[in-house]
Amino acid sequence: MTLCLFDLDGTLIDSEPGITACIRYAFDKLGVPAPADLRPWTGSLLRHGFAAPLGHGAKRIEGAVD
């Protein structure tokens, strides 16, 4: 049995467009304007990124991550 693992954080593919589109979608669904620059969000914990823009509300943060 052979196990292959792929690191998809920009090493093999450019995952940034898909990640930032999903973050924008979450903000749109919550009715909150997305930050202009979402590049720092790539590779970071979403819960930390959503905390300040969503007022640190645990339910709103979890809703955005879901």
PDB file of N, CA, C, O and CB in Angstrom:
ATOM      1  N   MET A   1       0.842  -1.175   0.000  1.00  0.00           N
ATOM      2  CA  MET A   1       0.000   0.000   0.000  1.00  0.00           C
ATOM      3  C   MET A   1       0.888   1.239   0.000  1.00  0.00           C
ATOM      4  O   MET A   1       1.826   1.346   0.790  1.00  0.00           O
ATOM      5  CB  MET A   1      -0.959  -0.002   1.217  1.00  0.00           C
ATOM      6  N   THR A   2       0.583   2.163  -0.888  1.00  0.00           N
ATOM      7  CA  THR A   2       1.325   3.410  -0.982  1.00  0.00           C
ATOM      8  C   THR A   2       0.413   4.562  -0.590  1.00  0.00           C
ATOM      9  O   THR A   2      -0.729   4.658  -1.039  1.00  0.00           O
ATOM     10  CB  THR A   2       1.892   3.615  -2.409  1.00  0.00           C
ATOM     11  N   LEU A   3       0.933   5.413   0.241  1.00  0.00           N
ATOM     12  CA  LEU A   3       0.181   6.591   0.669  1.00  0.00           C
ATOM     13  C   LEU A   3       0.836   7.823   0.080  1.00  0.00           C
ATOM     14  O   LEU A   3       2.038   8.029   0.242  1.00  0.00           O
ATOM     15  CB  LEU A   3       0.112   6.688   2.220  1.00  0.00           C
ATOM     16  N   CYS A   4       0.055   8.639  -0.599  1.00  0.00           N
ATOM     17  CA  CYS A   4       0.560   9.884  -1.175  1.00  0.00           C
ATOM     18  C   CYS A   4      -0.175  11.046  -0.533  1.00  0.00           C
ATOM     19  O   CYS A   4      -1.405  11.068  -0.491  1.00  0.00           O
ATOM     20  CB  CYS A   4       0.389   9.906  -2.724  1.00  0.00           C
ATOM     21  N   LEU A   5       0.580  12.002  -0.039  1.00  0.00           N
ATOM     22  CA  LEU A   5       0.008  13.206   0.547  1.00  0.00           C
ATOM     23  C   LEU A   5       0.408  14.397  -0.309  1.00  0.00           C
ATOM     24  O   LEU A   5       1.547  14.490  -0.766  1.00  0.00           O
ATOM     25  CB  LEU A   5       0.473  13.394   2.020  1.00  0.00           C
ATOM     26  N   PHE A   6      -0.523  15.292  -0.519  1.00  0.00           N
ATOM     27  CA  PHE A   6      -0.248  16.481  -1.316  1.00  0.00           C
ATOM     28  C   PHE A   6      -0.488  17.723  -0.477  1.00  0.00           C
ATOM     29  O   PHE A   6      -1.501  17.834   0.215  1.00  0.00           O
ATOM     30  CB  PHE A   6      -1.121  16.508  -2.589  1.00  0.00           C
ATOM     31  N   ASP A   7       0.430  18.634  -0.543  1.00  0.00           N
ATOM     32  CA  ASP A   7       0.335  19.900   0.158  1.00  0.00           C
ATOM     33  C   ASP A   7      -0.244  20.921  -0.816  1.00  0.00           C
ATOM     34  O   ASP A   7       0.442  21.357  -1.740  1.00  0.00           O
ATOM     35  CB  ASP A   7       1.730  20.357   0.713  1.00  0.00           C
ATOM     36  N   LEU A   8      -1.500  21.302  -0.614  1.00  0.00           N
ATOM     37  CA  LEU A   8      -2.191  22.154  -1.576  1.00  0.00           C
ATOM     38  C   LEU A   8      -2.308  23.605  -1.096  1.00  0.00           C
ATOM     39  O   LEU A   8      -3.322  24.262  -1.329  1.00  0.00           O
ATOM     40  CB  LEU A   8      -3.573  21.595  -1.857  1.00  0.00           C
ATOM     41  N   ASP A   9      -1.273  24.091  -0.433  1.00  0.00           N
ATOM     42  CA  ASP A   9      -1.312  25.468   0.063  1.00  0.00           C
ATOM     43  C   ASP A   9      -0.540  26.429  -0.826  1.00  0.00           C
ATOM     44  O   ASP A   9      -0.083  27.475  -0.365  1.00  0.00           O
ATOM     45  CB  ASP A   9      -0.760  25.527   1.465  1.00  0.00           C
ATOM     46  N   GLY A  10      -0.398  26.090  -2.062  1.00  0.00           N
ATOM     47  CA  GLY A  10       0.309  26.973  -2.979  1.00  0.00           C
ATOM     48  C   GLY A  10       1.590  26.373  -3.512  1.00  0.00           C
ATOM     49  O   GLY A  10       2.193  26.923  -4.433  1.00  0.00           O
ATOM     50  N   THR A  11       2.016  25.259  -2.950  1.00  0.00           N
ATOM     51  CA  THR A  11       3.234  24.612  -3.410  1.00  0.00           C
ATOM     52  C   THR A  11       3.014  23.927  -4.751  1.00  0.00           C
ATOM     53  O   THR A  11       3.804  24.104  -5.678  1.00  0.00           O
ATOM     54  CB  THR A  11       3.723  23.603  -2.376  1.00  0.00           C
ATOM     55  N   LEU A  12       1.951  23.152  -4.855  1.00  0.00           N
ATOM     56  CA  LEU A  12       1.665  22.415  -6.087  1.00  0.00           C
ATOM     57  C   LEU A  12       0.616  23.093  -6.956  1.00  0.00           C
ATOM     58  O   LEU A  12       0.663  23.000  -8.183  1.00  0.00           O
ATOM     59  CB  LEU A  12       1.209  21.022  -5.753  1.00  0.00           C
ATOM     60  N   ILE A  13      -0.314  23.765  -6.329  1.00  0.00           N
ATOM     61  CA  ILE A  13      -1.373  24.464  -7.065  1.00  0.00           C
ATOM     62  C   ILE A  13      -1.592  25.832  -6.432  1.00  0.00           C
ATOM     63  O   ILE A  13      -1.175  26.072  -5.299  1.00  0.00           O
ATOM     64  CB  ILE A  13      -2.702  23.637  -7.071  1.00  0.00           C
ATOM     65  N   ASP A  14      -2.239  26.716  -7.154  1.00  0.00           N
ATOM     66  CA  ASP A  14      -2.588  28.022  -6.607  1.00  0.00           C
ATOM     67  C   ASP A  14      -3.988  27.917  -6.018  1.00  0.00           C
ATOM     68  O   ASP A  14      -4.978  28.059  -6.736  1.00  0.00           O
ATOM     69  CB  ASP A  14      -2.512  29.148  -7.702  1.00  0.00           C
ATOM     70  N   SER A  15      -4.075  27.669  -4.722  1.00  0.00           N
ATOM     71  CA  SER A  15      -5.361  27.478  -4.063  1.00  0.00           C
ATOM     72  C   SER A  15      -5.977  28.794  -3.586  1.00  0.00           C
ATOM     73  O   SER A  15      -7.121  28.808  -3.131  1.00  0.00           O
ATOM     74  CB  SER A  15      -5.201  26.538  -2.891  1.00  0.00           C
ATOM     75  N   GLU A  16      -5.241  29.890  -3.684  1.00  0.00           N
ATOM     76  CA  GLU A  16      -5.734  31.174  -3.183  1.00  0.00           C
ATOM     77  C   GLU A  16      -7.076  31.604  -3.778  1.00  0.00           C
ATOM     78  O   GLU A  16      -7.945  32.035  -3.021  1.00  0.00           O
ATOM     79  CB  GLU A  16      -4.718  32.233  -3.457  1.00  0.00           C
ATOM     80  N   PRO A  17      -7.291  31.509  -5.102  1.00  0.00           N
ATOM     81  CA  PRO A  17      -8.590  31.950  -5.641  1.00  0.00           C
ATOM     82  C   PRO A  17      -9.776  31.186  -5.048  1.00  0.00           C
ATOM     83  O   PRO A  17     -10.816  31.785  -4.775  1.00  0.00           O
ATOM     84  CB  PRO A  17      -8.599  31.791  -7.150  1.00  0.00           C
ATOM     85  N   GLY A  18      -9.638  29.908  -4.851  1.00  0.00           N
ATOM     86  CA  GLY A  18     -10.733  29.121  -4.275  1.00  0.00           C
ATOM     87  C   GLY A  18     -10.973  29.454  -2.816  1.00  0.00           C
ATOM     88  O   GLY A  18     -12.118  29.540  -2.373  1.00  0.00           O
ATOM     89  N   ILE A  19      -9.891  29.641  -2.067  1.00  0.00           N
ATOM     90  CA  ILE A  19     -10.013  29.962  -0.649  1.00  0.00           C
ATOM     91  C   ILE A  19     -10.649  31.338  -0.466  1.00  0.00           C
ATOM     92  O   ILE A  19     -11.572  31.498   0.333  1.00  0.00           O
ATOM     93  CB  ILE A  19      -8.636  29.912   0.037  1.00  0.00           C
ATOM     94  N   THR A  20     -10.156  32.326  -1.205  1.00  0.00           N
ATOM     95  CA  THR A  20     -10.696  33.681  -1.044  1.00  0.00           C
ATOM     96  C   THR A  20     -12.148  33.760  -1.530  1.00  0.00           C
ATOM     97  O   THR A  20     -12.939  34.520  -0.972  1.00  0.00           O
ATOM     98  CB  THR A  20      -9.826  34.697  -1.812  1.00  0.00           C
ATOM     99  N   ALA A  21     -12.506  32.992  -2.552  1.00  0.00           N
ATOM    100  CA  ALA A  21     -13.902  32.975  -3.011  1.00  0.00           C
ATOM    101  C   ALA A  21     -14.813  32.422  -1.915  1.00  0.00           C
ATOM    102  O   ALA A  21     -15.916  32.931  -1.714  1.00  0.00           O
ATOM    103  CB  ALA A  21     -14.043  32.130  -4.305  1.00  0.00           C
ATOM    104  N   CYS A  22     -14.370  31.405  -1.220  1.00  0.00           N
ATOM    105  CA  CYS A  22     -15.174  30.830  -0.135  1.00  0.00           C
ATOM    106  C   CYS A  22     -15.316  31.812   1.029  1.00  0.00           C
ATOM    107  O   CYS A  22     -16.380  31.901   1.641  1.00  0.00           O
ATOM    108  CB  CYS A  22     -14.541  29.516   0.360  1.00  0.00           C
ATOM    109  N   ILE A  23     -14.256  32.542   1.331  1.00  0.00           N
ATOM    110  CA  ILE A  23     -14.322  33.533   2.404  1.00  0.00           C
ATOM    111  C   ILE A  23     -15.281  34.656   2.021  1.00  0.00           C
ATOM    112  O   ILE A  23     -16.093  35.085   2.841  1.00  0.00           O
ATOM    113  CB  ILE A  23     -12.919  34.103   2.709  1.00  0.00           C
ATOM    114  N   ARG A  24     -15.193  35.133   0.783  1.00  0.00           N
ATOM    115  CA  ARG A  24     -16.122  36.174   0.316  1.00  0.00           C
ATOM    116  C   ARG A  24     -17.574  35.685   0.382  1.00  0.00           C
ATOM    117  O   ARG A  24     -18.471  36.433   0.771  1.00  0.00           O
ATOM    118  CB  ARG A  24     -15.771  36.598  -1.131  1.00  0.00           C
ATOM    119  N   TYR A  25     -17.792  34.429   0.001  1.00  0.00           N
ATOM    120  CA  TYR A  25     -19.129  33.834   0.047  1.00  0.00           C
ATOM    121  C   TYR A  25     -19.669  33.853   1.481  1.00  0.00           C
ATOM    122  O   TYR A  25     -20.828  34.202   1.709  1.00  0.00           O
ATOM    123  CB  TYR A  25     -19.099  32.383  -0.500  1.00  0.00           C
ATOM    124  N   ALA A  26     -18.828  33.477   2.440  1.00  0.00           N
ATOM    125  CA  ALA A  26     -19.262  33.466   3.844  1.00  0.00           C
ATOM    126  C   ALA A  26     -19.643  34.873   4.298  1.00  0.00           C
ATOM    127  O   ALA A  26     -20.672  35.061   4.947  1.00  0.00           O
ATOM    128  CB  ALA A  26     -18.149  32.895   4.755  1.00  0.00           C
ATOM    129  N   PHE A  27     -18.820  35.855   3.960  1.00  0.00           N
ATOM    130  CA  PHE A  27     -19.151  37.231   4.329  1.00  0.00           C
ATOM    131  C   PHE A  27     -20.453  37.679   3.666  1.00  0.00           C
ATOM    132  O   PHE A  27     -21.292  38.313   4.306  1.00  0.00           O
ATOM    133  CB  PHE A  27     -18.007  38.177   3.938  1.00  0.00           C
ATOM    134  N   ASP A  28     -20.621  37.352   2.394  1.00  0.00           N
ATOM    135  CA  ASP A  28     -21.859  37.713   1.690  1.00  0.00           C
ATOM    136  C   ASP A  28     -23.079  37.112   2.376  1.00  0.00           C
ATOM    137  O   ASP A  28     -24.086  37.795   2.565  1.00  0.00           O
ATOM    138  CB  ASP A  28     -21.800  37.248   0.228  1.00  0.00           C
ATOM    139  N   LYS A  29     -22.994  35.841   2.749  1.00  0.00           N
ATOM    140  CA  LYS A  29     -24.120  35.160   3.388  1.00  0.00           C
ATOM    141  C   LYS A  29     -24.450  35.783   4.738  1.00  0.00           C
ATOM    142  O   LYS A  29     -25.607  35.774   5.159  1.00  0.00           O
ATOM    143  CB  LYS A  29     -23.813  33.675   3.562  1.00  0.00           C
ATOM    144  N   LEU A  30     -23.436  36.327   5.422  1.00  0.00           N
ATOM    145  CA  LEU A  30     -23.657  36.957   6.716  1.00  0.00           C
ATOM    146  C   LEU A  30     -24.017  38.435   6.593  1.00  0.00           C
ATOM    147  O   LEU A  30     -24.326  39.087   7.590  1.00  0.00           O
ATOM    148  CB  LEU A  30     -22.428  36.803   7.576  1.00  0.00           C
ATOM    149  N   GLY A  31     -23.977  38.961   5.372  1.00  0.00           N
ATOM    150  CA  GLY A  31     -24.298  40.357   5.160  1.00  0.00           C
ATOM    151  C   GLY A  31     -23.248  41.321   5.679  1.00  0.00           C
ATOM    152  O   GLY A  31     -23.556  42.450   6.059  1.00  0.00           O
ATOM    153  N   VAL A  32     -22.006  40.861   5.692  1.00  0.00           N
ATOM    154  CA  VAL A  32     -20.889  41.674   6.183  1.00  0.00           C
ATOM    155  C   VAL A  32     -19.924  41.897   5.030  1.00  0.00           C
ATOM    156  O   VAL A  32     -19.610  40.948   4.312  1.00  0.00           O
ATOM    157  CB  VAL A  32     -20.167  40.989   7.397  1.00  0.00           C
ATOM    158  N   PRO A  33     -19.444  43.118   4.827  1.00  0.00           N
ATOM    159  CA  PRO A  33     -18.475  43.348   3.747  1.00  0.00           C
ATOM    160  C   PRO A  33     -17.165  42.607   4.023  1.00  0.00           C
ATOM    161  O   PRO A  33     -16.645  42.636   5.139  1.00  0.00           O
ATOM    162  CB  PRO A  33     -18.202  44.861   3.578  1.00  0.00           C
ATOM    163  N   ALA A  34     -16.654  41.958   3.009  1.00  0.00           N
ATOM    164  CA  ALA A  34     -15.380  41.244   3.137  1.00  0.00           C
ATOM    165  C   ALA A  34     -14.225  42.237   3.112  1.00  0.00           C
ATOM    166  O   ALA A  34     -14.306  43.262   2.435  1.00  0.00           O
ATOM    167  CB  ALA A  34     -15.218  40.197   2.005  1.00  0.00           C
ATOM    168  N   PRO A  35     -13.146  41.944   3.846  1.00  0.00           N
ATOM    169  CA  PRO A  35     -11.958  42.795   3.761  1.00  0.00           C
ATOM    170  C   PRO A  35     -11.450  42.835   2.320  1.00  0.00           C
ATOM    171  O   PRO A  35     -11.611  41.870   1.573  1.00  0.00           O
ATOM    172  CB  PRO A  35     -10.846  42.283   4.716  1.00  0.00           C
ATOM    173  N   ALA A  36     -10.839  43.947   1.935  1.00  0.00           N
ATOM    174  CA  ALA A  36     -10.351  44.102   0.561  1.00  0.00           C
ATOM    175  C   ALA A  36      -9.254  43.099   0.231  1.00  0.00           C
ATOM    176  O   ALA A  36      -9.233  42.549  -0.870  1.00  0.00           O
ATOM    177  CB  ALA A  36      -9.833  45.516   0.344  1.00  0.00           C
ATOM    178  N   ASP A  37      -8.354  42.855   1.159  1.00  0.00           N
ATOM    179  CA  ASP A  37      -7.232  41.947   0.911  1.00  0.00           C
ATOM    180  C   ASP A  37      -7.421  40.667   1.712  1.00  0.00           C
ATOM    181  O   ASP A  37      -7.312  40.672   2.938  1.00  0.00           O
ATOM    182  CB  ASP A  37      -5.885  42.620   1.274  1.00  0.00           C
ATOM    183  N   LEU A  38      -7.701  39.584   1.025  1.00  0.00           N
ATOM    184  CA  LEU A  38      -7.908  38.302   1.698  1.00  0.00           C
ATOM    185  C   LEU A  38      -6.683  37.387   1.612  1.00  0.00           C
ATOM    186  O   LEU A  38      -6.720  36.262   2.109  1.00  0.00           O
ATOM    187  CB  LEU A  38      -9.109  37.598   1.101  1.00  0.00           C
ATOM    188  N   ARG A  39      -5.607  37.855   0.993  1.00  0.00           N
ATOM    189  CA  ARG A  39      -4.411  37.010   0.887  1.00  0.00           C
ATOM    190  C   ARG A  39      -3.879  36.551   2.242  1.00  0.00           C
ATOM    191  O   ARG A  39      -3.459  35.400   2.359  1.00  0.00           O
ATOM    192  CB  ARG A  39      -3.325  37.756   0.153  1.00  0.00           C
ATOM    193  N   PRO A  40      -3.876  37.410   3.283  1.00  0.00           N
ATOM    194  CA  PRO A  40      -3.381  36.938   4.578  1.00  0.00           C
ATOM    195  C   PRO A  40      -4.212  35.804   5.180  1.00  0.00           C
ATOM    196  O   PRO A  40      -3.741  35.094   6.068  1.00  0.00           O
ATOM    197  CB  PRO A  40      -3.340  38.085   5.543  1.00  0.00           C
ATOM    198  N   TRP A  41      -5.441  35.631   4.701  1.00  0.00           N
ATOM    199  CA  TRP A  41      -6.304  34.575   5.219  1.00  0.00           C
ATOM    200  C   TRP A  41      -5.879  33.197   4.717  1.00  0.00           C
ATOM    201  O   TRP A  41      -6.182  32.186   5.350  1.00  0.00           O
ATOM    202  CB  TRP A  41      -7.750  34.844   4.830  1.00  0.00           C
ATOM    203  N   THR A  42      -5.187  33.152   3.597  1.00  0.00           N
ATOM    204  CA  THR A  42      -4.762  31.879   3.021  1.00  0.00           C
ATOM    205  C   THR A  42      -3.727  31.237   3.933  1.00  0.00           C
ATOM    206  O   THR A  42      -2.660  31.801   4.174  1.00  0.00           O
ATOM    207  CB  THR A  42      -4.188  32.076   1.591  1.00  0.00           C
ATOM    208  N   GLY A  43      -4.051  30.068   4.429  1.00  0.00           N
ATOM    209  CA  GLY A  43      -3.132  29.335   5.299  1.00  0.00           C
ATOM    210  C   GLY A  43      -3.303  29.645   6.773  1.00  0.00           C
ATOM    211  O   GLY A  43      -2.651  29.015   7.605  1.00  0.00           O
ATOM    212  N   SER A  44      -4.159  30.597   7.125  1.00  0.00           N
ATOM    213  CA  SER A  44      -4.370  30.908   8.537  1.00  0.00           C
ATOM    214  C   SER A  44      -5.664  30.261   9.028  1.00  0.00           C
ATOM    215  O   SER A  44      -6.451  29.744   8.235  1.00  0.00           O
ATOM    216  CB  SER A  44      -4.412  32.438   8.760  1.00  0.00           C
ATOM    217  N   LEU A  45      -5.869  30.295  10.319  1.00  0.00           N
ATOM    218  CA  LEU A  45      -7.090  29.727  10.889  1.00  0.00           C
ATOM    219  C   LEU A  45      -8.272  30.644  10.593  1.00  0.00           C
ATOM    220  O   LEU A  45      -8.235  31.833  10.907  1.00  0.00           O
ATOM    221  CB  LEU A  45      -6.939  29.512  12.416  1.00  0.00           C
ATOM    222  N   LEU A  46      -9.304  30.096   9.998  1.00  0.00           N
ATOM    223  CA  LEU A  46     -10.467  30.898   9.633  1.00  0.00           C
ATOM    224  C   LEU A  46     -11.136  31.527  10.849  1.00  0.00           C
ATOM    225  O   LEU A  46     -11.595  32.667  10.786  1.00  0.00           O
ATOM    226  CB  LEU A  46     -11.467  30.047   8.882  1.00  0.00           C
ATOM    227  N   ARG A  47     -11.193  30.795  11.943  1.00  0.00           N
ATOM    228  CA  ARG A  47     -11.844  31.338  13.135  1.00  0.00           C
ATOM    229  C   ARG A  47     -11.149  32.611  13.612  1.00  0.00           C
ATOM    230  O   ARG A  47     -11.812  33.550  14.053  1.00  0.00           O
ATOM    231  CB  ARG A  47     -11.856  30.293  14.258  1.00  0.00           C
ATOM    232  N   HIS A  48      -9.839  32.650  13.528  1.00  0.00           N
ATOM    233  CA  HIS A  48      -9.101  33.854  13.926  1.00  0.00           C
ATOM    234  C   HIS A  48      -9.374  34.994  12.952  1.00  0.00           C
ATOM    235  O   HIS A  48      -9.549  36.137  13.374  1.00  0.00           O
ATOM    236  CB  HIS A  48      -7.586  33.566  13.997  1.00  0.00           C
ATOM    237  N   GLY A  49      -9.412  34.702  11.677  1.00  0.00           N
ATOM    238  CA  GLY A  49      -9.661  35.725  10.676  1.00  0.00           C
ATOM    239  C   GLY A  49     -11.050  36.326  10.768  1.00  0.00           C
ATOM    240  O   GLY A  49     -11.221  37.534  10.602  1.00  0.00           O
ATOM    241  N   PHE A  50     -12.049  35.483  11.034  1.00  0.00           N
ATOM    242  CA  PHE A  50     -13.425  35.955  11.109  1.00  0.00           C
ATOM    243  C   PHE A  50     -13.727  36.684  12.427  1.00  0.00           C
ATOM    244  O   PHE A  50     -14.708  37.424  12.499  1.00  0.00           O
ATOM    245  CB  PHE A  50     -14.374  34.786  10.940  1.00  0.00           C
ATOM    246  N   ALA A  51     -12.920  36.494  13.455  1.00  0.00           N
ATOM    247  CA  ALA A  51     -13.231  37.020  14.788  1.00  0.00           C
ATOM    248  C   ALA A  51     -13.451  38.531  14.791  1.00  0.00           C
ATOM    249  O   ALA A  51     -14.523  38.988  15.189  1.00  0.00           O
ATOM    250  CB  ALA A  51     -12.115  36.673  15.750  1.00  0.00           C
ATOM    251  N   ALA A  52     -12.489  39.298  14.368  1.00  0.00           N
ATOM    252  CA  ALA A  52     -12.616  40.764  14.435  1.00  0.00           C
ATOM    253  C   ALA A  52     -13.718  41.300  13.522  1.00  0.00           C
ATOM    254  O   ALA A  52     -14.536  42.098  13.977  1.00  0.00           O
ATOM    255  CB  ALA A  52     -11.291  41.419  14.065  1.00  0.00           C
ATOM    256  N   PRO A  53     -13.772  40.890  12.243  1.00  0.00           N
ATOM    257  CA  PRO A  53     -14.835  41.437  11.387  1.00  0.00           C
ATOM    258  C   PRO A  53     -16.245  41.068  11.851  1.00  0.00           C
ATOM    259  O   PRO A  53     -17.206  41.767  11.530  1.00  0.00           O
ATOM    260  CB  PRO A  53     -14.641  40.956   9.973  1.00  0.00           C
ATOM    261  N   LEU A  54     -16.370  39.984  12.595  1.00  0.00           N
ATOM    262  CA  LEU A  54     -17.701  39.550  13.052  1.00  0.00           C
ATOM    263  C   LEU A  54     -17.945  39.874  14.520  1.00  0.00           C
ATOM    264  O   LEU A  54     -18.864  39.330  15.130  1.00  0.00           O
ATOM    265  CB  LEU A  54     -17.866  38.054  12.831  1.00  0.00           C
ATOM    266  N   GLY A  55     -17.133  40.754  15.088  1.00  0.00           N
ATOM    267  CA  GLY A  55     -17.359  41.194  16.462  1.00  0.00           C
ATOM    268  C   GLY A  55     -17.077  40.148  17.523  1.00  0.00           C
ATOM    269  O   GLY A  55     -17.604  40.241  18.631  1.00  0.00           O
ATOM    270  N   HIS A  56     -16.263  39.162  17.212  1.00  0.00           N
ATOM    271  CA  HIS A  56     -15.852  38.112  18.151  1.00  0.00           C
ATOM    272  C   HIS A  56     -17.026  37.294  18.676  1.00  0.00           C
ATOM    273  O   HIS A  56     -16.913  36.654  19.721  1.00  0.00           O
ATOM    274  CB  HIS A  56     -15.111  38.726  19.314  1.00  0.00           C
ATOM    275  N   GLY A  57     -18.144  37.307  17.966  1.00  0.00           N
ATOM    276  CA  GLY A  57     -19.307  36.495  18.376  1.00  0.00           C
ATOM    277  C   GLY A  57     -19.112  35.053  17.961  1.00  0.00           C
ATOM    278  O   GLY A  57     -18.994  34.749  16.774  1.00  0.00           O
ATOM    279  N   ALA A  58     -19.077  34.168  18.937  1.00  0.00           N
ATOM    280  CA  ALA A  58     -18.784  32.761  18.680  1.00  0.00           C
ATOM    281  C   ALA A  58     -19.754  32.123  17.675  1.00  0.00           C
ATOM    282  O   ALA A  58     -19.326  31.381  16.790  1.00  0.00           O
ATOM    283  CB  ALA A  58     -18.822  31.990  19.982  1.00  0.00           C
ATOM    284  N   LYS A  59     -21.061  32.410  17.809  1.00  0.00           N
ATOM    285  CA  LYS A  59     -22.048  31.814  16.894  1.00  0.00           C
ATOM    286  C   LYS A  59     -21.836  32.324  15.461  1.00  0.00           C
ATOM    287  O   LYS A  59     -21.933  31.550  14.509  1.00  0.00           O
ATOM    288  CB  LYS A  59     -23.492  32.137  17.368  1.00  0.00           C
ATOM    289  N   ARG A  60     -21.549  33.613  15.308  1.00  0.00           N
ATOM    290  CA  ARG A  60     -21.329  34.172  13.976  1.00  0.00           C
ATOM    291  C   ARG A  60     -20.049  33.605  13.367  1.00  0.00           C
ATOM    292  O   ARG A  60     -20.007  33.306  12.174  1.00  0.00           O
ATOM    293  CB  ARG A  60     -21.259  35.712  14.037  1.00  0.00           C
ATOM    294  N   ILE A  61     -19.018  33.459  14.173  1.00  0.00           N
ATOM    295  CA  ILE A  61     -17.746  32.895  13.685  1.00  0.00           C
ATOM    296  C   ILE A  61     -17.964  31.461  13.208  1.00  0.00           C
ATOM    297  O   ILE A  61     -17.525  31.094  12.118  1.00  0.00           O
ATOM    298  CB  ILE A  61     -16.654  32.934  14.800  1.00  0.00           C
ATOM    299  N   GLU A  62     -18.634  30.660  14.013  1.00  0.00           N
ATOM    300  CA  GLU A  62     -18.889  29.267  13.626  1.00  0.00           C
ATOM    301  C   GLU A  62     -19.779  29.207  12.389  1.00  0.00           C
ATOM    302  O   GLU A  62     -19.589  28.338  11.537  1.00  0.00           O
ATOM    303  CB  GLU A  62     -19.545  28.492  14.789  1.00  0.00           C
ATOM    304  N   GLY A  63     -20.743  30.113  12.275  1.00  0.00           N
ATOM    305  CA  GLY A  63     -21.588  30.165  11.090  1.00  0.00           C
ATOM    306  C   GLY A  63     -20.780  30.484   9.846  1.00  0.00           C
ATOM    307  O   GLY A  63     -21.018  29.915   8.781  1.00  0.00           O
ATOM    308  N   ALA A  64     -19.823  31.396   9.979  1.00  0.00           N
ATOM    309  CA  ALA A  64     -18.972  31.741   8.837  1.00  0.00           C
ATOM    310  C   ALA A  64     -18.090  30.563   8.444  1.00  0.00           C
ATOM    311  O   ALA A  64     -17.917  30.290   7.256  1.00  0.00           O
ATOM    312  CB  ALA A  64     -18.102  32.966   9.163  1.00  0.00           C
ATOM    313  N   VAL A  65     -17.536  29.869   9.417  1.00  0.00           N
ATOM    314  CA  VAL A  65     -16.677  28.713   9.125  1.00  0.00           C
ATOM    315  C   VAL A  65     -17.492  27.590   8.493  1.00  0.00           C
ATOM    316  O   VAL A  65     -17.032  26.933   7.560  1.00  0.00           O
ATOM    317  CB  VAL A  65     -15.983  28.208  10.410  1.00  0.00           C
ATOM    318  N   ASP A  66     -18.699  27.372   9.002  1.00  0.00           N
ATOM    319  CA  ASP A  66     -19.564  26.330   8.420  1.00  0.00           C
ATOM    320  C   ASP A  66     -19.910  26.676   6.991  1.00  0.00           C
ATOM    321  O   ASP A  66     -20.628  25.925   6.331  1.00  0.00           O
ATOM    322  CB  ASP A  66     -20.853  26.154   9.246  1.00  0.00           C
TER     323      ASP A  66
END
